[in-house]
Amino acid sequence: MPSKIKSNKPFPSARRSLLAIALIASCLGLSAHAQSTWPSRPVKLVVAFPPGGVADVMSRVVSQPLSEALGQPVVIENKGGANGNVAADAVAKAAADGYTLLVSTTGIESVNPFVFTKMPYDPQNDLAPVAMLGRIQLFLVTKPGLPVKDAKEFVALAKASPTPLSYGSAGPGSTPHLAGELFKQQAGFPSTHIPYRGAAPALQDLLASQLDYYFDPGISFPHVRTGKLKMLAVASNKRSALFPDVPTLGEAGYKGVEADTWFGVYAPAGVPAEVVARLNREINKALAVAAVKARFTDVGGEATPMSPAEFKNVAQTETRVFSALIKASGIKLD
C-alpha cells in the first residue's frame, strides 16, 4: 500500500490560532509604533472661544512647555461660537490621531446638551477627556458709573430701575450666563441678558458702559485694580485669594449663587490610549511650572492637574447641578 504523505500544512484550528496571534502582534506593533512616532508633526489646540479670553490665555500659556515636551509646535486656533459647540463639533469630526485637540469648558457636557434643541455632535461619545487645565471663579463686576458699592446696593438699584439692567456673558448657556440667571432668580430682580462670542468682547462693552454688569471670568482684574470697573462679589463658595476683601454672594445674602468654570482639553473619541496618557502627563507637568501657575493666577485661574477619570467626574458632577438649573430656568437655544 502506498504510504501516507505527511503534510506540514496546519489544521484549520491551528491556522486560526496562528492568525489570531499574528493579528495581536500586529496591533501591538501598531500601538508601539504610534507611541514611538507620535507626534511627528504640529499639534493643534482648537480653542472654543475668541482670542483674549481665559480659555485662550490658558491655552497659549500651556502651549509653550507642551511644545517643548512633545518636540513639535503646538498651534492655537480660535473657533468661537455656540458656547463651544462650533469648536467641539470640528474636533469631534477630526481624525482620532492626537493631532487635533479641543480646549473648552466642561459646559460642552454639562450645559450644551440641555440648552440646545439640536446638538451637532454627542459630547459623551464623540469626545474624550484628556486633561483639565484650570478652574476660575466668576466675579460680579459693574460698569464705572453705576452708583453702588456692594451687592446689596446693586440689588436695590436693580429692583428700583425703571428699565431692567443689562448684563453680558461669554455666550448663551455659558457659565457667566448661568451665573447671571441664578443671581437674578435668587435676588429677585429683572435683567436683560446680552450674549457675546466670548468674555473679552463683553468686557469691552462693559468698559464702554454699554452694559451695566457681568460675571467676569478673571480678565477684568487690571481694570478693577485701576478703578475703571467695580468688583462687588464672587460667585463661588469661597473668597478669591486675589481679592480677599471681596465677599461671596452667599455672604451678601444670596445663597447658592456658585458657578466656578472649568477648562479642559478634549480629544476626538478613539485617540490611542497611549497618546492620551502622554498628553495628560505632559500637560500636568506644564501646569506645575511656576510661570504657568502665575499666569493662570493673573487671570483669576487655578491650575488643576487631573487624570482623565478625575476630569470626567468633575464634568458629571457639574452636569447634575446645571441640568437642574437649566430645566428650572427654561433656557433653550436653537
Stockholm file with secondary structure:
# STOCKHOLM 1.0

chainA/1-334         MPSKIKSNKPFPSARRSLLAIALIASCLGLSAHAQSTWPSRPVKLVVAFPPGGVADVMSRVVSQPLSEALGQPVVIENKGGANGNVAADAVAKAAADGYTLLVSTTGIESVNPFVFTKMPYDPQNDLAPVAMLGRIQLFLVTKPGLPVKDAKEFVALAKASPTPLSYGSAGPGSTPHLAGELFKQQAGFPSTHIPYRGAAPALQDLLASQLDYYFDPGISFPHVRTGKLKMLAVASNKRSALFPDVPTLGEAGYKGVEADTWFGVYAPAGVPAEVVARLNREINKALAVAAVKARFTDVGGEATPMSPAEFKNVAQTETRVFSALIKASGIKLD
#=GR chainA/1-334 SS CCCCCCCCSCCHHHHHHHHHHHHHHHHHHHHHHHHHHCCSSCEEEEESSCTTSHHHHHHHHHHHHHHHHHTSCEEEEECCCGGGHHHHHHHHTSCSSSSEEEEEETHHHHTHHHHBSCCSSCHHHHEEEEEEEEEECCEEEECTTCCCSSHHHHHHHHHHCSSCEEEEESSTTSHHHHHHHHHHHHHTCCEEEEECSSHHHHHHHHHTTSSSEEEECSTTHHHHHTTSSEEEEESSSSCCSSSTTSCBTTTTTCTTCCCCEEEEEEEETTCCHHHHHHHHHHHHHHHTSHHHHHHHHHTTEEECCCCHHHHHHHHHHHHHHHHHHHHHHTCCBC
#=GC SS_cons         CCCCCCCCSCCHHHHHHHHHHHHHHHHHHHHHHHHHHCCSSCEEEEESSCTTSHHHHHHHHHHHHHHHHHTSCEEEEECCCGGGHHHHHHHHTSCSSSSEEEEEETHHHHTHHHHBSCCSSCHHHHEEEEEEEEEECCEEEECTTCCCSSHHHHHHHHHHCSSCEEEEESSTTSHHHHHHHHHHHHHTCCEEEEECSSHHHHHHHHHTTSSSEEEECSTTHHHHHTTSSEEEEESSSSCCSSSTTSCBTTTTTCTTCCCCEEEEEEEETTCCHHHHHHHHHHHHHHHTSHHHHHHHHHTTEEECCCCHHHHHHHHHHHHHHHHHHHHHHTCCBC
//
